[in-house]
Each structure stands twice: as C-alpha cells, then as structure tokens.
Amino acid sequence: MVNGTALQLDLVNTLPSSGAFLVLGGSLGRLPILGGEIVPGAPHATIAGTTDAQGVMTWQLPGWEALPSGTPVWFQAVIPDVGAVQNLAMSNALRFTRP
C-alpha cells in the first residue's frame, strides 16, 4: 500500500445484481450466525452495495493511511442468497494491517 491510494477490495463469483454488505472490524470477532461466522469484531462498520451483472462488487476505501501503523482491520462480505445455508452467503475474511 502506498499513501494517497485507496485500498481496493473485490468480491467476485457471487450472485449478479444482488445486494452485498462489506463488514469491517477493528478486532477478531468470530460471531457464529445463521450457519456461518462473521469474522470482523467490534468496533465495526458495514457498507452496503450491489453486485454488477457479472456478480462482481468493488469497494474503494480511501483514508486508510489515517490509521496508526500496525493497526489491523478485518473485512468480510455478506450476501443474501436463497441458495445458501440460512439464505446468507459469507466470503472468506481478510485481515489488513496498516504498514
């Protein structure tokens, strides 16, 4: 990561034209919910959006350089999906540590 650039996260291979949520957390939470696990823990934020016609969604997250060096942030996408367990699909979680 270079200061002044946005952190980009891409969600791929998901339902086309579907709602999706990016969950961000400042700690490791591992909350069991609806047959899955929400990995990001408190404090957290959620960003809503919609996948495109190919089932892709991109989040651009500017301002990450404001975090102190060494700060971890966990990310995970959650997608409503009638074909998934309990109608909710969850991506793998990612951990970013501010350089």
N, CA, C and O atoms as a GROMACS GRO file, in nm:
protein
  396
    1MET      N    1   0.084  -0.119   0.000
    1MET     CA    2   0.000   0.000   0.000
    1MET      C    3   0.088   0.125   0.000
    1MET      O    4   0.192   0.132   0.066
    2VAL      N    5   0.042   0.220  -0.076
    2VAL     CA    6   0.114   0.347  -0.087
    2VAL      C    7   0.023   0.458  -0.035
    2VAL      O    8  -0.095   0.463  -0.070
    3ASN      N    9   0.077   0.546   0.050
    3ASN     CA   10  -0.004   0.658   0.099
    3ASN      C   11  -0.065   0.734  -0.017
    3ASN      O   12  -0.001   0.754  -0.120
    4GLY      N   13  -0.190   0.776   0.000
    4GLY     CA   14  -0.260   0.850  -0.104
    4GLY      C   15  -0.338   0.762  -0.200
    4GLY      O   16  -0.407   0.814  -0.288
    5THR      N   17  -0.327   0.630  -0.187
    5THR     CA   18  -0.404   0.540  -0.272
    5THR      C   19  -0.516   0.476  -0.190
    5THR      O   20  -0.504   0.462  -0.069
    6ALA      N   21  -0.622   0.439  -0.258
    6ALA     CA   22  -0.734   0.372  -0.191
    6ALA      C   23  -0.706   0.223  -0.178
    6ALA      O   24  -0.643   0.163  -0.265
    7LEU      N   25  -0.752   0.165  -0.069
    7LEU     CA   26  -0.749   0.020  -0.053
    7LEU      C   27  -0.865  -0.034  -0.134
    7LEU      O   28  -0.978   0.011  -0.116
    8GLN      N   29  -0.841  -0.128  -0.223
    8GLN     CA   30  -0.947  -0.183  -0.308
    8GLN      C   31  -0.973  -0.327  -0.271
    8GLN      O   32  -0.881  -0.408  -0.262
    9LEU      N   33  -1.101  -0.360  -0.250
    9LEU     CA   34  -1.144  -0.497  -0.224
    9LEU      C   35  -1.243  -0.536  -0.332
    9LEU      O   36  -1.336  -0.460  -0.361
   10ASP      N   37  -1.225  -0.653  -0.391
   10ASP     CA   38  -1.314  -0.703  -0.496
   10ASP      C   39  -1.383  -0.830  -0.448
   10ASP      O   40  -1.318  -0.923  -0.401
   11LEU      N   41  -1.513  -0.833  -0.460
   11LEU     CA   42  -1.593  -0.952  -0.435
   11LEU      C   43  -1.628  -1.009  -0.572
   11LEU      O   44  -1.686  -0.938  -0.654
   12VAL      N   45  -1.595  -1.135  -0.598
   12VAL     CA   46  -1.620  -1.195  -0.729
   12VAL      C   47  -1.692  -1.328  -0.713
   12VAL      O   48  -1.698  -1.385  -0.604
   13ASN      N   49  -1.748  -1.376  -0.824
   13ASN     CA   50  -1.816  -1.506  -0.828
   13ASN      C   51  -1.933  -1.515  -0.731
   13ASN      O   52  -1.952  -1.617  -0.664
   14THR      N   53  -2.011  -1.409  -0.724
   14THR     CA   54  -2.129  -1.409  -0.639
   14THR      C   55  -2.253  -1.383  -0.725
   14THR      O   56  -2.243  -1.375  -0.847
   15LEU      N   57  -2.367  -1.372  -0.663
   15LEU     CA   58  -2.491  -1.352  -0.738
   15LEU      C   59  -2.489  -1.220  -0.815
   15LEU      O   60  -2.451  -1.117  -0.760
   16PRO      N   61  -2.528  -1.223  -0.941
   16PRO     CA   62  -2.536  -1.099  -1.018
   16PRO      C   63  -2.650  -1.010  -0.968
   16PRO      O   64  -2.754  -1.058  -0.925
   17SER      N   65  -2.627  -0.880  -0.974
   17SER     CA   66  -2.728  -0.779  -0.940
   17SER      C   67  -2.794  -0.808  -0.806
   17SER      O   68  -2.917  -0.805  -0.793
   18SER      N   69  -2.712  -0.836  -0.707
   18SER     CA   70  -2.760  -0.872  -0.573
   18SER      C   71  -2.704  -0.774  -0.470
   18SER      O   72  -2.598  -0.715  -0.490
   19GLY      N   73  -2.775  -0.760  -0.362
   19GLY     CA   74  -2.724  -0.679  -0.252
   19GLY      C   75  -2.604  -0.747  -0.189
   19GLY      O   76  -2.594  -0.870  -0.187
   20ALA      N   77  -2.514  -0.668  -0.137
   20ALA     CA   78  -2.396  -0.721  -0.068
   20ALA      C   79  -2.355  -0.621   0.038
   20ALA      O   80  -2.377  -0.501   0.024
   21PHE      N   81  -2.295  -0.671   0.143
   21PHE     CA   82  -2.251  -0.587   0.254
   21PHE      C   83  -2.106  -0.618   0.285
   21PHE      O   84  -2.067  -0.734   0.290
   22LEU      N   85  -2.027  -0.515   0.305
   22LEU     CA   86  -1.890  -0.532   0.350
   22LEU      C   87  -1.887  -0.499   0.498
   22LEU      O   88  -1.922  -0.388   0.538
   23VAL      N   89  -1.845  -0.595   0.578
   23VAL     CA   90  -1.834  -0.576   0.722
   23VAL      C   91  -1.687  -0.553   0.754
   23VAL      O   92  -1.602  -0.633   0.716
   24LEU      N   93  -1.658  -0.444   0.825
   24LEU     CA   94  -1.521  -0.410   0.865
   24LEU      C   95  -1.515  -0.412   1.017
   24LEU      O   96  -1.609  -0.370   1.084
   25GLY      N   97  -1.407  -0.461   1.071
   25GLY     CA   98  -1.392  -0.463   1.216
   25GLY      C   99  -1.251  -0.438   1.260
   25GLY      O  100  -1.155  -0.470   1.189
   26GLY      N  101  -1.237  -0.380   1.376
   26GLY     CA  102  -1.106  -0.348   1.431
   26GLY      C  103  -1.051  -0.457   1.521
   26GLY      O  104  -0.945  -0.440   1.582
   27SER      N  105  -1.122  -0.569   1.529
   27SER     CA  106  -1.075  -0.681   1.610
   27SER      C  107  -1.127  -0.810   1.548
   27SER      O  108  -1.212  -0.808   1.459
   28LEU      N  109  -1.076  -0.922   1.596
   28LEU     CA  110  -1.121  -1.053   1.552
   28LEU      C  111  -1.243  -1.091   1.636
   28LEU      O  112  -1.233  -1.104   1.758
   29GLY      N  113  -1.358  -1.108   1.570
   29GLY     CA  114  -1.481  -1.134   1.643
   29GLY      C  115  -1.527  -1.278   1.641
   29GLY      O  116  -1.557  -1.336   1.746
   30ARG      N  117  -1.534  -1.339   1.522
   30ARG     CA  118  -1.577  -1.478   1.503
   30ARG      C  119  -1.714  -1.505   1.563
   30ARG      O  120  -1.731  -1.595   1.644
   31LEU      N  121  -1.814  -1.425   1.521
   31LEU     CA  122  -1.950  -1.438   1.570
   31LEU      C  123  -2.026  -1.542   1.488
   31LEU      O  124  -2.049  -1.521   1.369
   32PRO      N  125  -2.065  -1.655   1.550
   32PRO     CA  126  -2.144  -1.754   1.476
   32PRO      C  127  -2.284  -1.698   1.449
   32PRO      O  128  -2.351  -1.648   1.540
   33ILE      N  129  -2.328  -1.707   1.322
   33ILE     CA  130  -2.459  -1.655   1.287
   33ILE      C  131  -2.511  -1.727   1.162
   33ILE      O  132  -2.440  -1.738   1.062
   34LEU      N  133  -2.634  -1.775   1.168
   34LEU     CA  134  -2.705  -1.832   1.055
   34LEU      C  135  -2.622  -1.933   0.975
   34LEU      O  136  -2.619  -1.928   0.852
   35GLY      N  137  -2.556  -2.023   1.044
   35GLY     CA  138  -2.480  -2.129   0.979
   35GLY      C  139  -2.343  -2.087   0.929
   35GLY      O  140  -2.276  -2.166   0.862
   36GLY      N  141  -2.301  -1.967   0.959
   36GLY     CA  142  -2.169  -1.917   0.917
   36GLY      C  143  -2.101  -1.847   1.032
   36GLY      O  144  -2.132  -1.872   1.149
   37GLU      N  145  -2.010  -1.759   0.999
   37GLU     CA  146  -1.935  -1.687   1.101
   37GLU      C  147  -1.897  -1.548   1.048
   37GLU      O  148  -1.838  -1.536   0.941
   38ILE      N  149  -1.932  -1.445   1.124
   38ILE     CA  150  -1.887  -1.310   1.093
   38ILE      C  151  -1.754  -1.292   1.166
   38ILE      O  152  -1.749  -1.293   1.289
   39VAL      N  153  -1.648  -1.276   1.090
   39VAL     CA  154  -1.513  -1.272   1.148
   39VAL      C  155  -1.478  -1.134   1.206
   39VAL      O  156  -1.424  -1.128   1.317
   40PRO      N  157  -1.506  -1.022   1.134
   40PRO     CA  158  -1.470  -0.892   1.192
   40PRO      C  159  -1.545  -0.866   1.322
   40PRO      O  160  -1.665  -0.892   1.332
   41GLY      N  161  -1.474  -0.815   1.422
   41GLY     CA  162  -1.535  -0.784   1.551
   41GLY      C  163  -1.542  -0.634   1.575
   41GLY      O  164  -1.506  -0.555   1.488
   42ALA      N  165  -1.587  -0.598   1.691
   42ALA     CA  166  -1.607  -0.457   1.728
   42ALA      C  167  -1.473  -0.388   1.745
   42ALA      O  168  -1.374  -0.454   1.776
   43PRO      N  169  -1.466  -0.258   1.725
   43PRO     CA  170  -1.571  -0.177   1.665
   43PRO      C  171  -1.581  -0.211   1.517
   43PRO      O  172  -1.482  -0.243   1.452
   44HIS      N  173  -1.703  -0.202   1.464
   44HIS     CA  174  -1.720  -0.239   1.324
   44HIS      C  175  -1.809  -0.141   1.250
   44HIS      O  176  -1.878  -0.058   1.309
   45ALA      N  177  -1.805  -0.155   1.119
   45ALA     CA  178  -1.888  -0.075   1.030
   45ALA      C  179  -1.936  -0.167   0.919
   45ALA      O  180  -1.873  -0.269   0.891
   46THR      N  181  -2.045  -0.131   0.855
   46THR     CA  182  -2.099  -0.207   0.744
   46THR      C  183  -2.125  -0.112   0.628
   46THR      O  184  -2.185  -0.006   0.645
   47ILE      N  185  -2.079  -0.152   0.509
   47ILE     CA  186  -2.101  -0.073   0.388
   47ILE      C  187  -2.186  -0.156   0.293
   47ILE      O  188  -2.147  -0.267   0.256
   48ALA      N  189  -2.301  -0.104   0.252
   48ALA     CA  190  -2.392  -0.176   0.163
   48ALA      C  191  -2.364  -0.139   0.018
   48ALA      O  192  -2.313  -0.032  -0.011
   49GLY      N  193  -2.398  -0.230  -0.071
   49GLY     CA  194  -2.384  -0.205  -0.214
   49GLY      C  195  -2.456  -0.312  -0.294
   49GLY      O  196  -2.530  -0.394  -0.238
   50THR      N  197  -2.433  -0.313  -0.424
   50THR     CA  198  -2.496  -0.409  -0.514
   50THR      C  199  -2.391  -0.465  -0.610
   50THR      O  200  -2.309  -0.390  -0.662
   51THR      N  201  -2.395  -0.596  -0.632
   51THR     CA  202  -2.305  -0.656  -0.729
   51THR      C  203  -2.350  -0.618  -0.870
   51THR      O  204  -2.466  -0.583  -0.892
   52ASP      N  205  -2.256  -0.626  -0.966
   52ASP     CA  206  -2.292  -0.594  -1.103
   52ASP      C  207  -2.352  -0.716  -1.173
   52ASP      O  208  -2.374  -0.819  -1.110
   53ALA      N  209  -2.377  -0.705  -1.302
   53ALA     CA  210  -2.441  -0.813  -1.379
   53ALA      C  211  -2.354  -0.938  -1.389
   53ALA      O  212  -2.404  -1.045  -1.421
   54GLN      N  213  -2.224  -0.925  -1.361
   54GLN     CA  214  -2.133  -1.041  -1.361
   54GLN      C  215  -2.109  -1.097  -1.221
   54GLN      O  216  -2.030  -1.190  -1.206
   55GLY      N  217  -2.175  -1.043  -1.120
   55GLY     CA  218  -2.157  -1.091  -0.984
   55GLY      C  219  -2.031  -1.039  -0.918
   55GLY      O  220  -1.971  -1.107  -0.834
   56VAL      N  221  -1.989  -0.918  -0.955
   56VAL     CA  222  -1.868  -0.856  -0.901
   56VAL      C  223  -1.904  -0.727  -0.829
   56VAL      O  224  -1.991  -0.653  -0.874
   57MET      N  225  -1.839  -0.702  -0.720
   57MET     CA  226  -1.853  -0.575  -0.650
   57MET      C  227  -1.716  -0.530  -0.604
   57MET      O  228  -1.638  -0.610  -0.553
   58THR      N  229  -1.687  -0.401  -0.623
   58THR     CA  230  -1.559  -0.344  -0.584
   58THR      C  231  -1.582  -0.233  -0.483
   58THR      O  232  -1.665  -0.145  -0.504
   59TRP      N  233  -1.509  -0.240  -0.373
   59TRP     CA  234  -1.512  -0.133  -0.273
   59TRP      C  235  -1.379  -0.060  -0.279
   59TRP      O  236  -1.273  -0.122  -0.274
   60GLN      N  237  -1.383   0.072  -0.289
   60GLN     CA  238  -1.264   0.156  -0.282
   60GLN      C  239  -1.267   0.223  -0.144
   60GLN      O  240  -1.363   0.293  -0.111
   61LEU      N  241  -1.166   0.202  -0.064
   61LEU     CA  242  -1.162   0.252   0.072
   61LEU      C  243  -1.047   0.350   0.090
   61LEU      O  244  -0.936   0.310   0.126
   62PRO      N  245  -1.071   0.479   0.064
   62PRO     CA  246  -0.966   0.579   0.083
   62PRO      C  247  -0.949   0.611   0.231
   62PRO      O  248  -1.036   0.579   0.313
   63GLY      N  249  -0.839   0.672   0.264
   63GLY     CA  250  -0.819   0.719   0.401
   63GLY      C  251  -0.757   0.620   0.495
   63GLY      O  252  -0.743   0.649   0.614
   64TRP      N  253  -0.719   0.501   0.446
   64TRP     CA  254  -0.662   0.401   0.536
   64TRP      C  255  -0.532   0.449   0.600
   64TRP      O  256  -0.494   0.403   0.708
   65GLU      N  257  -0.463   0.544   0.532
   65GLU     CA  258  -0.335   0.590   0.587
   65GLU      C  259  -0.352   0.669   0.716
   65GLU      O  260  -0.254   0.696   0.785
   66ALA      N  261  -0.476   0.706   0.751
   66ALA     CA  262  -0.501   0.775   0.878
   66ALA      C  263  -0.488   0.680   0.997
   66ALA      O  264  -0.475   0.724   1.111
   67LEU      N  265  -0.492   0.549   0.970
   67LEU     CA  266  -0.477   0.452   1.079
   67LEU      C  267  -0.332   0.450   1.127
   67LEU      O  268  -0.241   0.463   1.046
   68PRO      N  269  -0.311   0.434   1.256
   68PRO     CA  270  -0.173   0.421   1.306
   68PRO      C  271  -0.107   0.295   1.249
   68PRO      O  272  -0.174   0.194   1.226
   69SER      N  273   0.023   0.300   1.229
   69SER     CA  274   0.097   0.185   1.181
   69SER      C  275   0.074   0.065   1.273
   69SER      O  276   0.076   0.078   1.396
   70GLY      N  277   0.053  -0.052   1.212
   70GLY     CA  278   0.031  -0.174   1.290
   70GLY      C  279  -0.115  -0.202   1.322
   70GLY      O  280  -0.147  -0.306   1.381
   71THR      N  281  -0.206  -0.110   1.285
   71THR     CA  282  -0.349  -0.130   1.314
   71THR      C  283  -0.407  -0.238   1.222
   71THR      O  284  -0.394  -0.228   1.100
   72PRO      N  285  -0.470  -0.341   1.281
   72PRO     CA  286  -0.534  -0.443   1.197
   72PRO      C  287  -0.680  -0.406   1.169
   72PRO      O  288  -0.748  -0.345   1.252
   73VAL      N  289  -0.727  -0.445   1.050
   73VAL     CA  290  -0.868  -0.431   1.015
   73VAL      C  291  -0.909  -0.561   0.945
   73VAL      O  292  -0.838  -0.608   0.855
   74TRP      N  293  -1.022  -0.618   0.986
   74TRP     CA  294  -1.074  -0.738   0.923
   74TRP      C  295  -1.188  -0.699   0.831
   74TRP      O  296  -1.266  -0.609   0.862
   75PHE      N  297  -1.199  -0.767   0.715
   75PHE     CA  298  -1.302  -0.741   0.616
   75PHE      C  299  -1.371  -0.872   0.581
   75PHE      O  300  -1.307  -0.978   0.577
   76GLN      N  301  -1.502  -0.865   0.557
   76GLN     CA  302  -1.576  -0.983   0.512
   76GLN      C  303  -1.702  -0.937   0.440
   76GLN      O  304  -1.769  -0.845   0.487
   77ALA      N  305  -1.734  -1.000   0.329
   77ALA     CA  306  -1.857  -0.969   0.256
   77ALA      C  307  -1.966  -1.065   0.299
   77ALA      O  308  -1.942  -1.183   0.322
   78VAL      N  309  -2.088  -1.012   0.308
   78VAL     CA  310  -2.206  -1.090   0.341
   78VAL      C  311  -2.309  -1.064   0.231
   78VAL      O  312  -2.339  -0.948   0.200
   79ILE      N  313  -2.364  -1.172   0.173
   79ILE     CA  314  -2.452  -1.160   0.059
   79ILE      C  315  -2.580  -1.239   0.084
   79ILE      O  316  -2.573  -1.360   0.108
   80PRO      N  317  -2.698  -1.175   0.078
   80PRO     CA  318  -2.822  -1.251   0.083
   80PRO      C  319  -2.828  -1.345  -0.038
   80PRO      O  320  -2.809  -1.302  -0.151
   81ASP      N  321  -2.855  -1.474  -0.014
   81ASP     CA  322  -2.853  -1.574  -0.121
   81ASP      C  323  -2.949  -1.688  -0.085
   81ASP      O  324  -2.923  -1.762   0.009
   82VAL      N  325  -3.059  -1.701  -0.159
   82VAL     CA  326  -3.158  -1.803  -0.127
   82VAL      C  327  -3.103  -1.945  -0.144
   82VAL      O  328  -3.162  -2.039  -0.092
   83GLY      N  329  -2.991  -1.961  -0.214
   83GLY     CA  330  -2.931  -2.092  -0.232
   83GLY      C  331  -2.830  -2.128  -0.123
   83GLY      O  332  -2.777  -2.239  -0.123
   84ALA      N  333  -2.804  -2.037  -0.032
   84ALA     CA  334  -2.705  -2.061   0.073
   84ALA      C  335  -2.773  -2.108   0.202
   84ALA      O  336  -2.894  -2.095   0.218
   85VAL      N  337  -2.692  -2.162   0.291
   85VAL     CA  338  -2.742  -2.202   0.422
   85VAL      C  339  -2.804  -2.081   0.489
   85VAL      O  340  -2.741  -1.975   0.497
   86GLN      N  341  -2.926  -2.094   0.538
   86GLN     CA  342  -2.998  -1.986   0.606
   86GLN      C  343  -3.013  -1.859   0.520
   86GLN      O  344  -3.031  -1.750   0.573
   87ASN      N  345  -3.004  -1.876   0.386
   87ASN     CA  346  -3.022  -1.765   0.290
   87ASN      C  347  -2.917  -1.656   0.302
   87ASN      O  348  -2.943  -1.541   0.265
   88LEU      N  349  -2.800  -1.689   0.352
   88LEU     CA  350  -2.695  -1.589   0.369
   88LEU      C  351  -2.559  -1.650   0.334
   88LEU      O  352  -2.517  -1.749   0.394
   89ALA      N  353  -2.491  -1.591   0.234
   89ALA     CA  354  -2.357  -1.636   0.197
   89ALA      C  355  -2.254  -1.540   0.256
   89ALA      O  356  -2.279  -1.420   0.265
   90MET      N  357  -2.140  -1.594   0.295
   90MET     CA  358  -2.034  -1.511   0.352
   90MET      C  359  -1.903  -1.543   0.283
   90MET      O  360  -1.870  -1.659   0.259
   91SER      N  361  -1.828  -1.439   0.250
   91SER     CA  362  -1.697  -1.458   0.187
   91SER      C  363  -1.596  -1.501   0.292
   91SER      O  364  -1.624  -1.501   0.412
   92ASN      N  365  -1.478  -1.538   0.245
   92ASN     CA  366  -1.365  -1.554   0.336
   92ASN      C  367  -1.336  -1.418   0.396
   92ASN      O  368  -1.362  -1.316   0.333
   93ALA      N  369  -1.283  -1.417   0.514
   93ALA     CA  370  -1.243  -1.290   0.577
   93ALA      C  371  -1.099  -1.259   0.539
   93ALA      O  372  -1.017  -1.348   0.518
   94LEU      N  373  -1.071  -1.129   0.531
   94LEU     CA  374  -0.935  -1.081   0.505
   94LEU      C  375  -0.890  -0.993   0.620
   94LEU      O  376  -0.970  -0.921   0.681
   95ARG      N  377  -0.762  -1.000   0.650
   95ARG     CA  378  -0.705  -0.911   0.752
   95ARG      C  379  -0.603  -0.819   0.684
   95ARG      O  380  -0.515  -0.865   0.611
   96PHE      N  381  -0.616  -0.691   0.708
   96PHE     CA  382  -0.523  -0.590   0.659
   96PHE      C  383  -0.457  -0.528   0.781
   96PHE      O  384  -0.524  -0.492   0.878
   97THR      N  385  -0.326  -0.516   0.778
   97THR     CA  386  -0.254  -0.449   0.886
   97THR      C  387  -0.185  -0.327   0.825
   97THR      O  388  -0.108  -0.339   0.730
   98ARG      N  389  -0.213  -0.210   0.881
   98ARG     CA  390  -0.156  -0.085   0.831
   98ARG      C  391  -0.005  -0.093   0.841
   98ARG      O  392   0.050  -0.115   0.949
   99PRO      N  393   0.065  -0.076   0.725
   99PRO     CA  394   0.212  -0.081   0.729
   99PRO      C  395   0.270   0.032   0.810
   99PRO      O  396   0.392   0.042   0.823
   0.00000   0.00000   0.00000
